Amino acid sequence: MAWMYADEDAAEGANEGEGAYEGESTASESESGWPDVPGDTAFTIKVPEADPLVRAGFPAHVTVLYPFLHESRIDTVTDRELTGLFAGHDAFTLTFE
């Protein structure tokens, strides 16, 4: 599974750790009725403050949209368009209480 991040700093490391998902069992997804399709991507927002609490092998995050786009549909043009789209919006503060 590939990941798309909503901020540029996270996007720089977005492909790091992708290999952790290769060959990963999808039993939990199947049991929940949501199959994990090879090539799926997720639009997520990293929550680095929560990284010490996560033991899943990938950064702490909030999933905004899954599935997002199949990785075959994400190219340089798509990346540039998404970057422009997100750059046109102000940053926001996410708080969990």
C-alpha positions in Angstrom: 0.0 0.0 0.0 1.3 3.4 -0.8 0.6 6.5 1.2 -0.2 10.1 0.2 0.4 12.8 2.8 -1.3 16.1 3.2 1.9 18.1 4.0 5.1 18.5 2.0 7.4 17.5 4.9 5.6 14.1 5.1 5.5 13.7 1.4 9.2 13.8 1.2 9.4 10.5 3.2 6.2 9.1 1.9 7.9 6.2 0.1 10.0 5.3 3.1 8.8 2.2 4.7 6.5 1.2 1.8 8.2 -2.2 1.7 6.7 -2.8 5.1 3.4 -3.4 3.5 4.5 -5.8 0.8 3.4 -9.3 1.6 1.5 -8.1 4.7 -1.4 -10.3 5.6 -4.8 -8.9 4.8 -6.7 -11.1 7.1 -7.8 -8.2 9.3 -9.1 -6.3 6.3 -11.0 -9.3 5.0 -12.5 -9.9 8.4 -13.7 -6.3 8.5 -15.2 -6.6 5.0 -12.7 -4.0 3.6 -10.2 -5.8 1.3 -6.7 -4.4 0.8 -6.1 -4.3 -2.9 -2.5 -4.2 -4.1 -1.7 -0.7 -5.4 -4.2 1.0 -3.2 -3.1 4.3 -1.7 -4.4 6.2 1.3 -4.6 10.0 1.8 -3.4 10.5 5.4 -2.1 13.2 7.7 0.9 12.3 9.8 0.7 12.9 13.6 4.4 12.7 14.6 3.5 13.6 18.2 1.8 10.2 18.4 4.7 8.2 16.9 5.9 7.0 20.3 2.5 5.4 20.9 2.3 3.5 17.6 3.9 0.1 17.2 2.5 -0.7 13.7 5.8 -0.2 11.8 4.7 3.0 10.0 4.2 6.6 11.1 1.2 7.6 13.3 -1.4 9.1 11.1 -5.1 9.9 10.6 -6.6 8.4 7.5 -8.6 11.0 5.6 -9.5 8.8 2.6 -9.0 5.1 1.8 -8.8 3.9 -0.8 -7.6 7.1 -2.5 -6.1 6.5 -6.0 -4.6 3.4 -7.4 -0.8 3.9 -7.5 -0.9 3.4 -11.3 -2.9 6.7 -11.5 -0.4 8.8 -9.6 2.3 10.3 -11.7 4.3 13.5 -11.7 1.4 15.5 -13.1 -1.0 14.1 -10.5 1.5 14.8 -7.7 2.0 18.4 -8.9 -1.8 18.9 -9.1 -2.4 17.6 -5.6 0.5 19.7 -4.3 -1.1 22.8 -5.8 -4.5 21.9 -4.5 -3.3 21.4 -0.9 -1.1 24.5 -1.1 -4.2 26.6 -1.8 -5.5 25.8 1.7 -4.4 27.1 5.0 -2.8 24.7 7.5 -5.0 23.6 10.4 -4.5 22.3 13.9 -5.7 18.9 14.7 -6.4 18.2 18.4 -7.5 15.0 20.1 -8.7 15.3 23.7 
